[in-house]
Amino acid sequence: MNPPDMPELQQRIDELAPWFHNLHLPDGTGGRVQTCPDHPLGLGDFPAWKFEELSPHLPADLAGLAALDIGCNAGYYAFALAERGARVTAIDHDPRYLAQARLAQESLDPRQRVRFEQADVYDLLHREQAFDVVLFLGVLYHLRYPLLALDAIARRVKPGGTLFLQTLTAPGPDPARSPAIPDDVGLNDRELMTQPHFPRLAFIEHRWAGDPTNWFAFDAAAVEAVLRSCGYEQVERLTDELWRARKPGEAEAPWWDRGTLDRIAGKRG
Ligand SMILES: C[S@@+](CC[C@H](N)C(=O)[O-])C[C@H]1O[C@@H](n2cnc3c(N)ncnc32)[C@H](O)[C@@H]1O
């Protein structure tokens, strides 16, 4: 498919506004048109700079691997994963963002190596396919049921596979420099829960940054504790708000899942 010509392309970009990803789309004459040059949140050329933080931690060659981008928005990372050779599934629950991704795909991924699908993160409970690499970037704090989503995702990461999670966080001390939390908190030791290093989820009743879809701010200790409890080993903080979590090669269902997730998924009574 040829890239759309410049005036038509700009018009189609405008029709799908507002954009969150600033994609640089070929205009067919050797130039590029940016989809979101003035980011509404003042994020600059987003997510190019955010991808630069992630990029060195992703294998340069993803050929033969299956990748999943959850909350893919207009597809910036999904196209980048396909560029490295992965077979990519990219999901988002918002059809407008997927329409943006499909417009971008005409020029950035004409061979359609990325499969875009409208789906909710919770729909992953009903799926069977597992992935070597999963991106879950900028979505966690938007969720009303964050642990259900993380458990659904953990099921879709292959044994030995990797999850990359990025989230806006609540302030908190660096878990790497904090005292360990004991395996068992005594019934009357609740004072420990008020200590700054105790994992914390702040619940946002109304709005965060003017956005009523922001429900929880995890602090870094909570991100890491929750990832471990989802069954990942090697939970590594790569940057301030970006983590890599590896699933063990021999992954079993976590001890606390006695069929609960299957029942939520309607798989057994
Ligand atoms: C802040 S944007 C992040 C986009 C992209 N992942 C990034 O990091 O640049 C959040 C994205 O997650 C999507 N999203 C929010 N809740 C979702 C859900 N429950 N299931 C699937 N996608 C969701 C939104 O539509 C939006 O595209």
The ligand as an ORCA input file, in Angstrom:
! r2SCAN-3c Opt
* xyz 0 1
  C      -1.628      6.402     29.008
  S      -2.024      5.516     27.559
  C      -0.514      4.573     27.339
  C      -0.332      4.168     25.897
  C       0.950      3.380     25.617
  N       0.915      2.058     26.214
  C       2.149      4.153     26.085
  O       2.736      3.786     27.114
  O       2.490      5.121     25.438
  C      -3.141      4.260     28.168
  C      -3.661      3.354     27.056
  O      -4.242      2.207     27.667
  C      -5.507      1.997     27.090
  N      -6.311      1.328     28.121
  C      -6.759      1.863     29.287
  N      -7.458      0.946     29.973
  C      -7.438     -0.194     29.246
  C      -8.000     -1.480     29.416
  N      -8.745     -1.768     30.487
  N      -7.792     -2.415     28.471
  C      -7.065     -2.111     27.352
  N      -6.534     -0.908     27.119
  C      -6.705      0.046     28.054
  C      -6.011      3.367     26.702
  O      -7.010      3.316     25.719
  C      -4.727      4.017     26.208
  O      -4.474      3.758     24.860
*
